[in-house]
Amino acid sequence: MVISSSSKLIFFRIAMPRCVEVIIIGAGNRGQTYAFFSKDFPERMKVVGVADCRLIARQNLQMKYSIQDCNIFSDWREAAKREKFADAVIIATPDRHHKDPTVAFAKKGYHILLEKPMAVTVDDCKEIVLVCKENNVILAVCHVLRYSPPILKVHVGFYHFAHSFVRGNWRNEQESTFSLMAKSCHDIDIINSLMFGKRCIKVSSFGSLSHFIKDDKPEGAADRCLDCAVEKCCPYSAKKLYLEGVKNGKKGWPISVICEGSTVDIESVTKALREGPYGRCVYECDNDVVTHQVVNMEFEEGVTAAFTMVAFTEKLASRKITIYGTEGELSSEGQDPVTVFDFLTQTKTEYPLDYSSIQNTHLGGHGGADYYLMDSFIQAVAENNPSLIRTGPEETLLSHLLVFDAERSRRENRVVFCANTE
């Protein structure tokens, strides 16, 4: 920058943030999404390695980001054995495989962006927090909603639930974890953050698996939608959700997930529905996670909160927040403006949301929160400034413990008094 001042020139040197080098651990849908930040902002982030058990997933990222052969791994453990060769790792493995790589890479001194949930047991969550603190590394957990307008009430959306929680990777607790943790831990995290340090005293929760069970299977339905005589009458038909989508030119999520590793076209989608899990009848799957759940919480000083997760909704992953105060009411839904109603003046004011920063990025998911999450993490690593992380280890642990207590309440059919976590 050069500024003219009458008889002299004044020069300023502007320090540009350094480029952060990252390794992608788990190159599925979320791993690929976070990696896109490198395409959009190559001067800020560079993907220098990838670990995934699937050959096609590794090849995909290697080709997109010109990764050296020596930094391609079929097992993350091989990458962890190497001398540290990047600044950070992005861990987007399946839920039950979060703890081990996080601990291993933290011990090597890598900063970590960890897909939510942190882990699926209390002890594993606590170990992650301890190891990251001991090794002085930045840990950001991907509670993306903390980087977008907050919510209290969540609606999953009928075909999103059928895709992910009936046919998909999060359908079975033994393979993943329970619904509240898998889908809604970041919603509980939002509620916890809105309490500004007030501790949750007790929690109750109710919910169950309904409808997606064998007893509700329509008469005459087949085990797979491609062979089903009544699929035209079924809103969850895989032919409707996937095959008709690709015929209409759609190739993104969720169709891209079922064709992972191959070109998305009619042939590959048909093959996936014929042979893979996403072509199964929703009433003949091995799903056991709940389809709806409510959580009621009481915090210190008498503050209460209620959360609802519903599978059967028109809108896809639409989240709504309403805060009732003594002087007014605040509400927001999706990407709509935040609305505040003032009890004294009896006036309603709308506050539009600024989405200009995500106009030219691939990370528009979750209402742009994917971008803001990555922006904060990369800046935090570049500046070695963990204060930029909104979802660090300690506060994430607190909200996860609340999720575990809520699920315990649902299973044991009782009010759970939360342990003092101070």
C-alpha positions as CSV (number, residue, x, y, z in Angstrom):
1,M,0.0,0.0,0.0
2,V,1.3,3.4,-0.9
3,I,0.0,6.7,0.5
4,S,1.0,10.1,-0.8
5,S,1.5,12.8,1.8
6,S,2.4,16.1,0.1
7,S,6.1,15.8,-0.2
8,K,6.8,12.2,0.6
9,L,5.6,8.7,0.1
10,I,4.7,6.4,3.0
11,F,5.0,2.7,2.5
12,F,3.1,0.1,4.6
13,R,3.8,-3.6,4.5
14,I,0.6,-5.7,4.9
15,A,1.3,-9.2,6.3
16,M,-0.7,-11.8,4.5
17,P,-1.9,-14.8,6.5
18,R,0.1,-17.9,5.9
19,C,-1.3,-20.8,4.0
20,V,-2.4,-23.6,6.3
21,E,-1.6,-27.2,5.1
22,V,-4.1,-29.8,6.0
23,I,-4.6,-33.6,5.8
24,I,-8.1,-35.0,5.1
25,I,-8.8,-38.0,7.3
26,G,-12.0,-39.5,5.8
27,A,-12.8,-38.4,2.3
28,G,-16.5,-38.9,2.3
29,N,-19.2,-36.2,1.9
30,R,-18.1,-34.0,4.8
31,G,-14.4,-34.5,4.2
32,Q,-14.8,-33.4,0.6
33,T,-17.0,-30.4,1.6
34,Y,-14.3,-29.1,4.0
35,A,-11.6,-29.7,1.4
36,F,-13.4,-27.4,-1.0
37,F,-12.1,-24.4,1.1
38,S,-8.8,-25.1,-0.5
39,K,-10.3,-24.6,-4.0
40,D,-12.0,-21.4,-3.1
41,F,-9.1,-19.9,-1.1
42,P,-5.9,-21.6,-2.3
43,E,-3.8,-18.8,-0.7
44,R,-5.2,-19.7,2.7
45,M,-5.4,-23.5,2.7
46,K,-3.7,-26.4,0.9
47,V,-4.7,-30.1,1.0
48,V,-1.4,-32.0,1.2
49,G,-2.6,-35.5,2.3
50,V,-5.6,-37.8,2.4
51,A,-6.3,-41.0,4.3
52,D,-9.4,-43.2,3.4
53,C,-9.9,-46.9,3.2
54,R,-11.6,-46.5,-0.2
55,L,-9.4,-46.3,-3.2
56,I,-11.8,-44.2,-5.3
57,A,-12.1,-41.7,-2.5
58,R,-8.4,-41.3,-2.2
59,Q,-8.0,-41.0,-6.0
60,N,-10.7,-38.4,-6.1
61,L,-9.0,-36.0,-3.7
62,Q,-5.6,-36.7,-5.0
63,M,-6.7,-35.7,-8.5
64,K,-8.6,-32.6,-7.3
65,Y,-5.8,-31.2,-5.1
66,S,-2.6,-32.6,-6.8
67,I,-1.5,-34.5,-3.7
68,Q,1.8,-36.3,-3.8
69,D,1.7,-40.1,-3.9
70,C,3.7,-40.3,-0.7
71,N,0.9,-38.5,1.2
72,I,-1.9,-40.9,0.1
73,F,-2.9,-43.4,2.8
74,S,-5.4,-46.3,3.0
75,D,-5.2,-46.2,6.8
76,W,-4.9,-43.0,8.9
77,R,-2.5,-44.8,11.2
78,E,0.2,-44.7,8.5
79,A,-0.2,-40.9,8.3
80,A,0.0,-40.6,12.0
81,K,3.3,-42.6,12.1
82,R,5.0,-40.2,9.8
83,E,6.9,-37.1,11.0
84,K,4.5,-34.2,11.1
85,F,4.1,-32.9,7.6
86,A,1.1,-30.5,7.8
87,D,-0.4,-27.9,10.2
88,A,-3.8,-29.5,10.8
89,V,-6.0,-32.5,10.1
90,I,-9.6,-32.5,9.2
91,I,-11.2,-35.7,10.7
92,A,-14.4,-36.7,9.0
93,T,-14.4,-40.4,9.6
94,P,-17.6,-42.3,10.8
95,D,-18.8,-41.3,14.2
96,R,-17.5,-44.4,16.0
97,H,-14.0,-43.8,14.5
98,H,-13.5,-40.2,15.8
99,K,-11.5,-40.8,19.0
100,D,-8.5,-42.8,17.9
101,P,-7.3,-40.6,15.1
102,T,-8.0,-37.4,17.0
103,V,-5.9,-38.6,20.0
104,A,-3.1,-39.8,17.7
105,F,-2.8,-36.7,15.6
106,A,-3.1,-34.4,18.7
107,K,-0.2,-36.2,20.2
108,K,1.8,-35.4,17.1
109,G,1.0,-31.7,17.4
110,Y,-1.6,-31.3,14.7
111,H,-4.4,-28.8,15.1
112,I,-7.7,-30.6,14.5
113,L,-11.1,-29.9,12.9
114,L,-13.3,-32.8,14.1
115,E,-16.6,-33.6,12.6
116,K,-19.4,-33.8,15.2
117,P,-20.0,-35.6,17.4
118,M,-16.7,-35.4,19.2
119,A,-17.1,-39.1,20.1
120,V,-19.9,-41.6,21.0
121,T,-19.0,-42.3,24.7
122,V,-18.4,-40.0,27.6
123,D,-15.0,-41.4,28.3
124,D,-13.8,-41.0,24.7
125,C,-15.0,-37.3,24.7
126,K,-13.1,-36.6,27.9
127,E,-10.0,-38.3,26.6
128,I,-10.0,-36.1,23.5
129,V,-10.3,-32.9,25.5
130,L,-7.5,-34.0,27.8
131,V,-5.1,-35.0,25.1
132,C,-5.7,-31.8,23.1
133,K,-5.1,-29.6,26.1
134,E,-2.0,-31.6,27.1
135,N,-0.5,-31.1,23.6
136,N,-1.6,-27.5,23.3
137,V,-3.4,-28.0,20.0
138,I,-6.4,-26.2,18.6
139,L,-9.5,-28.4,18.5
140,A,-12.7,-27.2,16.7
141,V,-15.7,-29.5,16.7
142,C,-18.0,-29.1,13.7
143,H,-21.1,-27.8,15.5
144,V,-21.8,-25.8,12.3
145,L,-25.0,-24.2,13.8
146,R,-22.8,-22.1,16.1
147,Y,-21.6,-20.4,12.9
148,S,-25.2,-19.6,11.7
149,P,-28.4,-18.2,13.3
150,P,-29.1,-20.2,16.5
151,I,-32.0,-22.6,16.9
152,L,-34.0,-24.4,19.5
153,K,-36.4,-26.5,17.5
154,V,-35.2,-28.7,14.7
155,H,-37.2,-30.4,11.8
156,V,-35.1,-32.9,9.9
157,G,-37.2,-33.4,6.8
158,F,-38.9,-36.6,5.6
159,Y,-36.5,-37.7,2.8
160,H,-33.4,-36.5,4.7
161,F,-34.3,-38.8,7.5
162,A,-35.1,-41.7,5.3
163,H,-31.8,-41.2,3.4
164,S,-29.5,-40.8,6.4
165,F,-31.3,-42.4,9.4
166,V,-33.3,-45.3,7.9
167,R,-31.2,-46.5,4.9
168,G,-28.0,-44.6,5.5
169,N,-24.9,-44.5,7.6
170,W,-26.6,-43.2,10.8
171,R,-29.5,-45.7,10.8
172,N,-28.1,-48.1,13.5
173,E,-26.7,-47.2,16.9
174,Q,-24.1,-50.0,16.9
175,E,-22.6,-48.7,13.6
176,S,-22.9,-45.0,14.5
177,T,-24.6,-43.6,17.6
178,F,-28.1,-42.6,18.8
179,S,-30.1,-39.9,16.9
180,L,-29.8,-37.1,19.4
181,M,-26.0,-37.3,19.2
182,A,-25.7,-38.0,15.5
183,K,-28.1,-35.5,14.2
184,S,-28.9,-33.0,17.0
185,C,-25.8,-32.6,19.3
186,H,-25.1,-29.3,17.6
187,D,-28.7,-28.2,18.4
188,I,-28.2,-28.9,22.1
189,D,-24.9,-27.1,21.8
190,I,-26.7,-24.0,20.6
191,I,-29.1,-24.1,23.5
192,N,-26.3,-24.6,25.9
193,S,-24.4,-21.6,24.4
194,L,-27.5,-19.4,24.7
195,M,-27.4,-19.9,28.5
196,F,-24.2,-17.9,28.8
197,G,-22.6,-20.1,31.5
198,K,-25.7,-21.2,33.3
199,R,-25.4,-24.9,34.1
200,C,-28.2,-27.4,33.2
201,I,-29.6,-28.8,36.4
202,K,-31.9,-31.5,35.1
203,V,-33.2,-32.9,31.9
204,S,-36.0,-35.1,30.6
205,S,-36.5,-36.6,27.2
206,F,-39.0,-38.7,25.3
207,G,-39.0,-40.3,21.9
208,S,-39.1,-43.5,19.9
209,L,-38.7,-45.2,16.6
210,S,-42.0,-45.1,14.8
211,H,-43.3,-45.9,11.3
212,F,-40.0,-47.2,9.8
213,I,-40.6,-50.7,11.1
214,K,-41.7,-54.0,9.5
215,D,-45.2,-53.8,11.1
216,D,-45.9,-50.7,9.0
217,K,-44.8,-52.1,5.7
218,P,-47.6,-51.7,3.1
219,E,-49.3,-54.8,1.8
220,G,-47.7,-56.0,-1.4
221,A,-44.5,-54.0,-0.9
222,A,-41.2,-55.6,-2.0
223,D,-37.9,-55.6,-0.2
224,R,-36.4,-53.2,-2.8
225,C,-38.1,-50.2,-4.4
226,L,-37.0,-51.2,-7.9
227,D,-39.1,-54.4,-7.5
228,C,-42.0,-52.9,-5.6
229,A,-45.5,-52.9,-7.1
230,V,-46.7,-50.2,-4.6
231,E,-43.7,-47.8,-4.7
232,K,-45.6,-45.1,-6.6
233,C,-47.8,-44.7,-3.5
234,C,-44.8,-44.4,-1.1
235,P,-43.3,-41.0,-0.3
236,Y,-40.1,-42.7,0.6
237,S,-39.6,-44.5,-2.7
238,A,-35.9,-44.7,-3.6
239,K,-36.9,-44.4,-7.2
240,K,-38.5,-41.1,-6.5
241,L,-35.8,-39.8,-4.2
242,Y,-32.8,-40.8,-6.4
243,L,-33.6,-42.1,-9.8
244,E,-36.1,-39.4,-10.8
245,G,-33.7,-36.9,-9.4
246,V,-30.8,-37.9,-11.6
247,K,-33.2,-38.1,-14.6
248,N,-34.0,-34.4,-13.9
249,G,-30.3,-33.5,-13.9
250,K,-29.7,-33.5,-10.2
251,K,-26.2,-34.9,-9.2
252,G,-25.5,-33.4,-5.8
253,W,-26.5,-34.6,-2.3
254,P,-28.1,-37.1,-1.5
255,I,-27.7,-38.8,-5.0
256,S,-23.9,-38.3,-4.9
257,V,-23.7,-40.2,-1.7
258,I,-25.2,-43.4,-3.0
259,C,-22.9,-43.3,-6.1
260,E,-19.8,-42.5,-4.1
261,G,-16.8,-43.6,-6.1
262,S,-18.5,-43.6,-9.5
263,T,-20.0,-41.2,-12.0
264,V,-23.5,-40.1,-11.1
265,D,-25.8,-41.2,-13.9
266,I,-28.9,-43.3,-14.5
267,E,-26.8,-46.5,-14.8
268,S,-24.8,-46.0,-11.6
269,V,-27.9,-44.9,-9.6
270,T,-29.9,-47.9,-10.8
271,K,-27.0,-50.2,-9.9
272,A,-26.8,-48.6,-6.4
273,L,-30.5,-49.1,-5.8
274,R,-30.4,-52.6,-7.1
275,E,-27.4,-53.7,-5.0
276,G,-26.7,-51.1,-2.2
277,P,-28.4,-50.1,1.0
278,Y,-30.2,-47.1,-0.4
279,G,-32.4,-49.1,-2.6
280,R,-34.0,-51.0,0.3
281,C,-37.6,-50.6,1.5
282,V,-37.6,-48.2,4.4
283,Y,-39.7,-50.8,6.3
284,E,-37.1,-53.5,5.8
285,C,-34.0,-51.8,7.0
286,D,-31.9,-52.5,10.1
287,N,-32.5,-49.1,11.5
288,D,-33.1,-48.7,15.3
289,V,-32.6,-44.9,15.9
290,V,-35.5,-42.8,17.0
291,T,-37.6,-40.8,14.5
292,H,-38.7,-38.1,16.9
293,Q,-37.5,-36.9,20.2
294,V,-38.2,-34.0,22.6
295,V,-35.8,-32.8,25.3
296,N,-36.7,-30.5,28.2
297,M,-34.0,-28.8,30.2
298,E,-33.9,-26.7,33.3
299,F,-30.9,-24.4,33.8
300,E,-29.7,-22.4,36.8
301,E,-31.8,-19.4,37.8
302,G,-35.0,-21.1,36.5
303,V,-34.3,-20.8,32.8
304,T,-35.9,-23.5,30.8
305,A,-35.5,-24.8,27.2
306,A,-37.3,-27.2,25.0
307,F,-36.0,-29.0,21.9
308,T,-37.8,-31.1,19.3
309,M,-36.4,-33.3,16.6
310,V,-39.0,-34.5,14.0
311,A,-38.4,-36.7,11.0
312,F,-41.7,-36.1,9.3
313,T,-41.6,-32.6,7.9
314,E,-42.0,-30.9,4.6
315,K,-38.9,-28.7,4.9
316,L,-35.5,-30.3,4.7
317,A,-33.3,-29.7,7.8
318,S,-35.2,-26.5,8.6
319,R,-34.4,-25.2,12.0
320,K,-36.4,-22.7,14.0
321,I,-35.5,-20.8,17.1
322,T,-37.8,-18.9,19.4
323,I,-36.5,-17.2,22.5
324,Y,-39.2,-15.9,25.0
325,G,-37.9,-13.1,27.3
326,T,-39.4,-10.8,29.8
327,E,-39.3,-7.8,27.5
328,G,-39.8,-9.4,24.1
329,E,-39.7,-12.4,21.8
330,L,-37.1,-13.3,19.2
331,S,-37.6,-15.8,16.4
332,S,-35.7,-17.0,13.3
333,E,-36.3,-19.8,10.8
334,G,-33.8,-21.1,8.3
335,Q,-32.2,-18.2,6.3
336,D,-35.1,-15.8,7.0
337,P,-34.5,-12.5,8.8
338,V,-34.3,-12.6,12.6
339,T,-37.5,-11.0,14.0
340,V,-37.8,-9.3,17.4
341,F,-41.1,-8.3,18.9
342,D,-40.9,-5.6,21.7
343,F,-43.6,-6.0,24.4
344,L,-43.4,-2.4,25.5
345,T,-43.7,-0.7,22.1
346,Q,-45.7,-3.5,20.6
347,T,-43.5,-3.3,17.5
348,K,-41.8,-6.0,15.4
349,T,-38.4,-5.4,13.9
350,E,-36.7,-7.6,11.2
351,Y,-32.9,-8.0,11.1
352,P,-31.8,-9.3,7.7
353,L,-28.9,-11.8,7.6
354,D,-25.8,-11.1,5.5
355,Y,-24.9,-14.0,3.2
356,S,-22.6,-12.0,0.8
357,S,-19.5,-13.9,2.0
358,I,-20.7,-17.2,0.7
359,Q,-21.7,-16.1,-2.8
360,N,-18.6,-17.4,-4.4
361,T,-17.8,-20.5,-2.4
362,H,-18.7,-24.2,-2.6
363,L,-19.3,-24.2,1.2
364,G,-22.9,-22.9,1.2
365,G,-24.2,-25.9,3.2
366,H,-26.1,-25.3,6.5
367,G,-27.0,-21.8,5.4
368,G,-23.4,-20.9,4.9
369,A,-22.3,-22.2,8.2
370,D,-19.9,-24.6,6.6
371,Y,-17.9,-21.7,5.1
372,Y,-17.9,-19.7,8.4
373,L,-16.7,-22.7,10.3
374,M,-13.8,-23.3,7.9
375,D,-13.0,-19.6,7.8
376,S,-12.7,-19.5,11.6
377,F,-10.7,-22.7,11.9
378,I,-8.1,-21.8,9.1
379,Q,-7.7,-18.3,10.5
380,A,-7.3,-19.7,14.1
381,V,-4.5,-22.1,12.9
382,A,-2.8,-19.5,10.7
383,E,-2.7,-17.0,13.6
384,N,-2.4,-19.6,16.4
385,N,-5.4,-18.0,18.0
386,P,-7.8,-20.5,19.5
387,S,-10.1,-17.7,20.7
388,L,-11.5,-17.6,17.1
389,I,-13.0,-21.1,17.7
390,R,-16.6,-21.0,18.9
391,T,-16.8,-24.7,19.5
392,G,-13.6,-25.6,21.3
393,P,-13.0,-28.7,23.5
394,E,-14.3,-27.7,26.9
395,E,-17.6,-26.2,25.8
396,T,-18.2,-29.0,23.3
397,L,-17.7,-31.5,26.1
398,L,-20.3,-29.7,28.3
399,S,-22.9,-29.8,25.5
400,H,-22.1,-33.5,24.7
401,L,-22.5,-34.4,28.4
402,L,-26.0,-32.8,28.3
403,V,-26.8,-34.9,25.2
404,F,-25.7,-38.1,27.0
405,D,-27.9,-37.2,30.0
406,A,-30.9,-36.5,27.7
407,E,-30.5,-39.9,26.1
408,R,-30.2,-41.5,29.4
409,S,-33.5,-39.9,30.5
410,R,-35.2,-41.2,27.4
411,R,-34.0,-44.7,27.8
412,E,-34.6,-44.9,31.6
413,N,-37.9,-43.0,31.4
414,R,-37.0,-40.6,34.2
415,V,-35.7,-37.1,35.0
416,V,-31.9,-37.0,35.1
417,F,-30.1,-34.6,37.4
418,C,-27.0,-33.4,35.6
419,A,-23.6,-33.9,37.3
420,N,-21.8,-30.8,38.4
421,T,-19.2,-30.4,35.7
422,E,-17.3,-27.5,37.2
